[in-house]
Amino acid sequence: MSTRPDPNRIGGFEWTQRTKGLLTRRERLQLLGSVVTSQRDYFLHRLRRDRPSVTPRPGEREIRPPDTQFAREVEAAAAEQNPVILAHSYRSWIFGRALADVDGSDVDEELLFAGTLLHDHGIEAVVPGEDFTLRSARRATECAGSAELDEERTSRLADAITVHTTPGITIERDGALGYYIQNGALVDIAGNRTWDLSKGLIDDALARYDRHGFTRGLGGHFTAEAKAVRGGRFSMLRRCGFVHLMYMAPFDRESK
């Protein structure tokens, strides 16, 4: 059984609460190494023209929302988001769930649904000096409270949401939940790991939840957050060209 991630690591819930998302110089240098590695791997796949499989990947299955009170609370909260962020959240859930299946990873389906649908909930209402993931985690824990989830699962959910913007997270250190929230979102944002999924699954997700206006819309939110929390993770990622990567996603340019 995996141990609970350290909530005081970079991006952990306690770290984010304490620092409001501001990185020290040492932390920034540490994360820059992860950014370089991930961007190198991403461009290698793109240069090799790695594409989604034309047949379903082993482990892929039909993905449906959990039928629970908690899931219904989460969907109601997710509907508070603007249509662009809402559709991104659903696509992130499908992609994250599919990647976990393909990887053969055990992940809490309810918490993954909640984490992906609400991971960007706090990004619209910018608060200077406060990392947006804290507001996303707060809304998720409100849903957990309404559904009477136990404290341990609620804490895991909040931690996974705050850590999902940290470059270089791993299942071993950060838990499967945060890892697949991040990876599901990155499929949609930049086309990362599309080569590990099937074309049919991706096309179905895009048909169900349209990407129209997504890249421009999220890019605006990303930039606003980076300026609101100077010295935070989004500020660092923006300087590393992350917004430009959004426009390289291998999806229909008409949707951007």
PyMOL commands that set and color helices and strands:
alter all, ss='L'
color gray80, all
select helices_A, chain A and resi 13-19+25-47+69-78+83-103+109-118+121-123+132-146+151-163+171-190+194-196+199-208+214-228+233-239+242-246+253-255
alter helices_A, ss='H'
color red, helices_A
deselect
rebuild
show_as cartoon
